[in-house]
Amino acid sequence: SSVVNKYTVTFKDWNGTVLKTQTVEYGANATAPANPSRPATAQYTYTFTGWSGSYTNVKGNVTVTAQYSSVVNKYTVTFKDWNGTVIKSQSVEYGSSATAPSDPVRTGYTFTGWSGSYTNIKGNVTVTATYSINTYTVTFKDWDGTVLATRTVNYGSNATAPANPTRTGYTFKGWDKAYTNIEANTIVTATYTINTYTVTFKDWDGTVLDTQTVNYGSAATAPSDPYRVGYKFIGWDKAFSNITSNLTVTAQYKEIVVNLVGEFNEWNA
């Protein structure tokens, strides 16, 4: 009697792994194993599409290999602002590059670029905008334009004032504007109040004839010439045209004399 020959049908995966072996009589069909799966890589996702070669009507030893189709994986590149706001998200194929959005704007800061790479993408990526803070110059000036100090200040920060300046005849009042929360180059100027002094006009006997409040450097105004019996008023004992301190000014006189024959002499000899 005759013996039917038997043959081996070997089912292999893409990498050579044997999935199944089956002994089949000449002319018979093998039974394929369950559809295999091929693990995705970073670059590709695979789908089983069938077997290479026939495993029906077998007439010899056969090796059948699993076949797969591949799709390039895509990843999300997310561009975020400094505060976490999403500016743009883009789906990019493995190995490709994303396109950055327009440079974002942040008040008081200058955009310096993106943290992290968005070229040759191999996974999901978040890229964040980076900035440098703007700096401004705060200039402190005296009343006459003299520069007392300059300060370099970060946006939104405060400048530090120099020591209070002094001005002869004036009292420092403060600065003409705030120098906190700086958002631009700023000039700050010292302000003053003028000092005032009291000028007292007295008569020869200490009687107060007039008191006046006078600004530094200004002149007092003399009262009407005083009258003293037997004397002629000849003026005041000191100048009062450029007042720089409290001052007492006293009336000055010369005595009027009459000779024995009754003739009037205005000036005492």
Backbone torsions as a table, in degrees:
resi	resn	phi	psi	omega
1	SER	NA	155.8	-178.4
2	SER	-93.4	153.0	177.7
3	VAL	-112.9	129.1	178.6
4	VAL	-74.2	133.0	178.3
5	ASN	-72.6	149.1	176.4
6	LYS	-117.3	148.5	-177.8
7	TYR	-131.6	158.7	-178.6
8	THR	-101.6	127.3	172.9
9	VAL	-106.5	121.4	-177.4
10	THR	-111.9	122.9	176.3
11	PHE	-99.1	119.8	-178.7
12	LYS	-116.6	151.4	174.2
13	ASP	-84.1	175.5	-177.3
14	TRP	-55.1	-28.4	-175.1
15	ASN	-102.2	12.0	177.7
16	GLY	93.0	-7.5	177.6
17	THR	-61.7	131.8	178.0
18	VAL	-79.0	120.1	-179.5
19	LEU	-89.6	-33.7	-177.0
20	LYS	-165.7	144.6	167.5
21	THR	-124.3	141.9	-177.8
22	GLN	-140.9	135.4	176.3
23	THR	-95.3	126.6	-172.2
24	VAL	-129.5	136.4	175.1
25	GLU	-68.1	152.3	177.5
26	TYR	-49.5	128.1	176.3
27	GLY	86.4	-6.0	-179.9
28	ALA	-90.1	176.5	180.0
29	ASN	-108.9	142.8	170.3
30	ALA	-86.1	164.3	177.2
31	THR	-111.7	120.9	-178.7
32	ALA	-66.9	149.6	174.4
33	PRO	-71.6	174.7	173.7
34	ALA	-56.4	147.6	-179.2
35	ASN	-55.8	125.4	178.5
36	PRO	-79.2	169.1	173.8
37	SER	-127.7	150.1	-179.7
38	ARG	-114.1	123.7	-176.5
39	PRO	-59.2	140.3	175.6
40	ALA	-67.6	150.3	170.7
41	THR	-107.0	178.1	176.3
42	ALA	-59.2	-32.7	-174.2
43	GLN	-89.4	-38.4	-171.5
44	TYR	-128.6	151.7	165.6
45	THR	-114.0	135.4	-173.2
46	TYR	-111.9	145.8	174.8
47	THR	-127.9	128.8	178.1
48	PHE	-65.4	132.9	-177.1
49	THR	-119.4	-7.7	179.1
50	GLY	140.6	-162.8	-175.5
51	TRP	-117.9	147.1	175.2
52	SER	-87.8	125.9	178.7
53	GLY	91.5	165.3	-176.5
54	SER	-99.6	142.7	174.4
55	TYR	-124.3	27.9	171.9
56	THR	-113.5	156.2	179.3
57	ASN	49.2	54.3	-172.5
58	VAL	-69.5	133.1	-178.6
59	LYS	-131.0	16.5	177.3
60	GLY	178.8	175.5	176.1
61	ASN	-64.5	136.5	-174.8
62	VAL	-134.6	139.1	169.4
63	THR	-114.4	127.4	-178.0
64	VAL	-117.5	132.9	-173.9
65	THR	-117.7	136.7	178.1
66	ALA	-64.5	140.1	179.8
67	GLN	-116.6	144.5	-178.5
68	TYR	-135.3	148.5	167.1
69	SER	-100.0	153.4	-177.4
70	SER	-125.3	147.3	174.8
71	VAL	-126.4	133.6	178.1
72	VAL	-68.6	130.6	179.6
73	ASN	-70.3	149.8	175.3
74	LYS	-115.7	148.2	-179.0
75	TYR	-130.5	157.1	-178.5
76	THR	-98.5	126.9	172.8
77	VAL	-106.3	120.2	-176.8
78	THR	-111.5	123.3	176.4
79	PHE	-99.0	120.6	-179.0
80	LYS	-116.9	152.3	174.2
81	ASP	-84.2	174.0	-176.4
82	TRP	-55.4	-29.9	-175.1
83	ASN	-98.0	10.6	177.3
84	GLY	92.6	-6.8	177.3
85	THR	-62.3	132.0	177.4
86	VAL	-78.5	120.2	179.9
87	ILE	-88.7	-37.9	-177.4
88	LYS	-163.1	144.8	167.9
89	SER	-129.0	143.2	-173.7
90	GLN	-139.1	137.3	175.4
91	SER	-91.8	125.4	-172.3
92	VAL	-130.2	135.5	176.1
93	GLU	-68.7	150.0	177.1
94	TYR	-49.3	131.3	176.8
95	GLY	85.2	-10.2	179.1
96	SER	-91.9	179.4	-177.7
97	SER	-117.4	147.8	173.1
98	ALA	-84.9	165.3	176.1
99	THR	-110.5	120.9	-178.5
100	ALA	-67.0	149.0	173.3
101	PRO	-72.4	175.4	173.8
102	SER	-57.6	149.9	179.8
103	ASP	-56.6	126.8	178.4
104	PRO	-73.0	162.6	-178.8
105	VAL	-117.4	134.9	176.6
106	ARG	-133.6	122.0	-176.8
107	THR	-57.9	128.3	176.9
108	GLY	85.3	1.8	-177.3
109	TYR	-133.8	159.8	175.1
110	THR	-115.6	128.2	179.6
111	PHE	-64.8	132.5	-177.6
112	THR	-116.6	-5.7	177.5
113	GLY	137.3	-164.3	-177.9
114	TRP	-115.9	140.2	175.3
115	SER	-86.5	124.5	-179.2
116	GLY	95.6	158.6	-177.0
117	SER	-94.0	146.2	174.3
118	TYR	-127.4	27.4	172.9
119	THR	-112.0	158.2	178.5
120	ASN	47.8	57.1	-173.4
121	ILE	-69.4	132.7	179.9
122	LYS	-132.0	16.5	178.4
123	GLY	177.3	174.4	176.5
124	ASN	-65.1	138.2	-174.3
125	VAL	-136.3	139.2	169.6
126	THR	-114.6	127.8	-178.3
127	VAL	-117.2	133.9	-173.6
128	THR	-118.7	137.4	177.5
129	ALA	-66.4	138.9	176.4
130	THR	-118.0	150.8	-175.6
131	TYR	-139.5	157.5	165.9
132	SER	-113.2	140.5	-178.4
133	ILE	-73.2	140.7	177.5
134	ASN	-75.3	147.5	175.2
135	THR	-118.3	149.7	-178.0
136	TYR	-132.7	157.7	179.8
137	THR	-101.4	125.9	173.2
138	VAL	-107.8	120.4	-177.1
139	THR	-109.7	122.8	177.0
140	PHE	-97.4	121.2	-178.3
141	LYS	-118.1	152.4	173.4
142	ASP	-83.8	173.6	-176.8
143	TRP	-55.3	-29.5	-175.6
144	ASP	-97.5	9.4	178.5
145	GLY	93.2	-6.9	176.5
146	THR	-60.1	132.0	177.7
147	VAL	-79.1	120.0	-179.6
148	LEU	-90.1	-34.0	-179.9
149	ALA	-167.2	151.9	169.3
150	THR	-125.1	141.6	-179.8
151	ARG	-129.2	137.9	171.5
152	THR	-97.7	122.1	-169.9
153	VAL	-128.3	135.7	174.5
154	ASN	-67.8	149.5	175.1
155	TYR	-49.7	130.9	176.1
156	GLY	82.1	-5.1	180.0
157	SER	-95.0	178.7	-177.5
158	ASN	-108.3	145.6	171.9
159	ALA	-86.0	160.8	176.1
160	THR	-108.2	121.2	-178.0
161	ALA	-70.6	149.9	171.9
162	PRO	-72.2	176.1	175.4
163	ALA	-58.2	147.9	-179.9
164	ASN	-57.3	128.2	178.4
165	PRO	-75.4	164.8	177.5
166	THR	-120.5	149.9	178.3
167	ARG	-143.3	124.0	-176.7
168	THR	-58.2	128.4	177.2
169	GLY	84.8	3.3	-178.0
170	TYR	-135.1	160.0	175.2
171	THR	-116.3	128.5	179.9
172	PHE	-60.6	129.9	-175.9
173	LYS	-103.6	-27.8	-177.0
174	GLY	142.6	-166.4	-178.0
175	TRP	-105.9	149.0	-170.5
176	ASP	-74.4	-12.5	177.5
177	LYS	-153.9	163.8	179.7
178	ALA	-69.4	150.3	176.0
179	TYR	-129.3	36.1	173.4
180	THR	-109.6	158.1	178.3
181	ASN	50.7	56.1	-174.4
182	ILE	-70.2	129.6	-178.9
183	GLU	-128.7	5.8	-180.0
184	ALA	-165.3	165.8	172.7
185	ASN	-60.0	137.0	-170.7
186	THR	-137.7	138.0	171.8
187	ILE	-110.4	126.5	-178.8
188	VAL	-117.1	130.0	-173.4
189	THR	-118.3	138.6	178.1
190	ALA	-67.9	139.7	175.4
191	THR	-119.4	152.1	-175.7
192	TYR	-137.4	157.3	165.3
193	THR	-110.4	137.9	-178.8
194	ILE	-72.6	140.0	177.7
195	ASN	-73.5	146.4	176.0
196	THR	-119.5	150.8	-177.4
197	TYR	-132.4	157.0	179.4
198	THR	-99.9	125.6	174.0
199	VAL	-108.6	121.4	-177.4
200	THR	-111.0	123.1	176.1
201	PHE	-98.2	123.5	-179.1
202	LYS	-120.2	154.2	174.1
203	ASP	-85.6	175.0	-176.9
204	TRP	-56.1	-28.9	-174.8
205	ASP	-99.0	11.0	178.6
206	GLY	93.0	-6.6	177.4
207	THR	-61.6	133.0	178.7
208	VAL	-80.5	120.5	-179.8
209	LEU	-89.9	-32.6	-178.2
210	ASP	-168.6	147.9	168.6
211	THR	-126.3	141.9	-178.8
212	GLN	-135.5	143.1	171.9
213	THR	-97.9	123.3	-170.7
214	VAL	-128.0	133.8	175.4
215	ASN	-65.7	149.5	174.7
216	TYR	-50.2	130.4	175.7
217	GLY	83.2	-7.1	179.3
218	SER	-92.7	175.8	-178.1
219	ALA	-105.6	146.2	170.0
220	ALA	-83.7	162.1	177.7
221	THR	-111.5	121.5	-176.9
222	ALA	-66.9	147.0	173.9
223	PRO	-72.8	176.8	174.7
224	SER	-57.8	149.0	179.4
225	ASP	-57.0	129.7	179.5
226	PRO	-74.4	164.6	-179.2
227	TYR	-121.3	136.2	177.2
228	ARG	-137.4	125.5	-177.0
229	VAL	-60.5	128.1	176.2
230	GLY	85.5	2.7	-177.8
231	TYR	-135.0	156.5	174.9
232	LYS	-112.0	128.1	176.4
233	PHE	-67.8	129.6	-177.4
234	ILE	-119.5	2.9	176.6
235	GLY	134.6	-165.1	-177.0
236	TRP	-113.5	153.9	-170.5
237	ASP	-77.9	-14.1	178.6
238	LYS	-151.2	161.6	-179.1
239	ALA	-73.1	150.2	177.5
240	PHE	-140.0	35.3	-177.9
241	SER	-93.3	-15.5	-177.0
242	ASN	-142.2	81.2	-170.2
243	ILE	-77.8	126.9	178.9
244	THR	-129.3	4.7	177.3
245	SER	-165.0	171.5	172.9
246	ASN	-61.0	142.2	-171.6
247	LEU	-144.3	139.3	171.1
248	THR	-112.6	127.1	-178.4
249	VAL	-117.1	129.9	-173.3
250	THR	-117.3	138.3	179.1
251	ALA	-66.6	142.8	179.9
252	GLN	-116.9	142.9	-177.1
253	TYR	-135.6	160.4	165.4
254	LYS	-125.9	142.8	-175.6
255	GLU	-74.1	141.9	174.5
256	ILE	-95.3	129.6	179.4
257	VAL	-120.4	152.9	177.4
258	VAL	-119.8	131.8	-178.7
259	ASN	-80.3	176.3	-171.0
260	LEU	-64.8	-24.9	-179.5
261	VAL	-93.3	10.9	173.7
262	GLY	84.2	5.2	178.1
263	GLU	-74.9	141.3	-177.2
264	PHE	-84.9	122.5	170.8
265	ASN	-112.1	123.9	-177.9
266	GLU	-70.8	-40.2	-174.3
267	TRP	-109.4	137.6	174.9
268	ASN	-69.9	130.1	-177.3
269	ALA	-69.9	NA	NA
